[in-house]
Amino acid sequence: QVQLVESGGGLVQPGGSLRLSCAASGNIFYITSRGWYRQALGKQRELVARITSSGTTIYTDSVKGRFTISRDNAKNTWNLQMNSLKPEDTAVYYCKATAWDDTDYWGQGTQVTVSS
């Protein structure tokens, strides 16, 4: 089992920045992929960014050049630095860990609201 706890959400004005963090505990040695997803009101949950154990990163087109995913293996965390935020980035953001057997683990979610 893997437990995930997100932090760092909040209210920010358009053009501002936020940094989300996901702290993992439990059987972290089995994690092969770490990611961030988001779900806006009335929409399906979508991939925002993902980083593999080898360091390969993937971003959805709408956040490329604005968001950066990174990981801190020593602290068992991964982060999402979000810059140049737009109102359409407003959503609940979830971190996800995928284990070697393709089991997915999710955090509880953190609200990000971009509004003036």
Backbone hydrogen bonds, N-H to C=O, Kabsch-Sander energy under -0.5 kcal/mol:
donor,donor_aa,acceptor,acceptor_aa,energy
3,Q,25,S,-2.7
5,V,23,A,-1.9
7,S,21,S,-2.0
10,G,111,Q,-1.1
12,V,113,T,-2.7
15,G,85,L,-3.3
16,G,13,Q,-2.3
18,L,82,M,-2.1
20,L,80,L,-2.5
21,S,7,S,-2.6
22,C,78,W,-2.1
23,A,5,V,-2.6
24,A,22,C,-0.5
24,A,76,N,-2.7
25,S,3,Q,-2.1
27,N,1,Q,-3.2
28,I,26,G,-2.1
30,Y,27,N,-1.5
31,I,28,I,-1.6
32,T,98,T,-3.2
33,S,98,T,-1.5
34,R,51,I,-2.7
35,G,96,K,-2.7
36,W,49,A,-3.0
37,Y,94,Y,-3.2
38,R,46,E,-2.3
39,Q,92,V,-2.2
43,K,40,A,-2.4
46,E,38,R,-2.9
48,V,36,W,-3.0
49,A,36,W,-1.7
50,R,58,I,-2.2
51,I,34,R,-3.3
52,T,56,T,-2.3
53,S,32,T,-1.6
55,G,52,T,-1.6
58,I,50,R,-2.3
60,T,48,V,-2.3
63,V,60,T,-1.9
64,K,60,T,-0.8
64,K,61,D,-0.8
66,R,63,V,-2.3
67,F,63,V,-2.4
68,T,81,Q,-2.3
70,S,79,N,-2.0
72,D,77,T,-3.1
73,N,71,R,-0.5
75,K,72,D,-0.6
76,N,72,D,-0.8
77,T,72,D,-1.9
78,W,22,C,-1.6
79,N,70,S,-2.6
80,L,20,L,-2.4
81,Q,68,T,-2.9
82,M,18,L,-3.2
82,M,80,L,-0.6
83,N,66,R,-2.0
83,N,81,Q,-0.6
84,S,15,G,-0.6
85,L,16,G,-2.4
89,D,86,K,-2.3
90,T,87,P,-1.8
91,A,112,V,-2.0
92,V,39,Q,-2.1
93,Y,91,A,-0.6
93,Y,110,T,-3.2
94,Y,37,Y,-2.8
96,K,35,G,-2.4
97,A,105,Y,-2.5
98,T,33,S,-2.6
99,A,103,T,-2.8
100,W,30,Y,-1.5
102,D,99,A,-2.2
105,Y,97,A,-2.7
107,G,95,C,-2.2
110,T,93,Y,-2.1
112,V,91,A,-2.7
113,T,10,G,-2.8
115,S,12,V,-2.1
115,S,113,T,-0.7
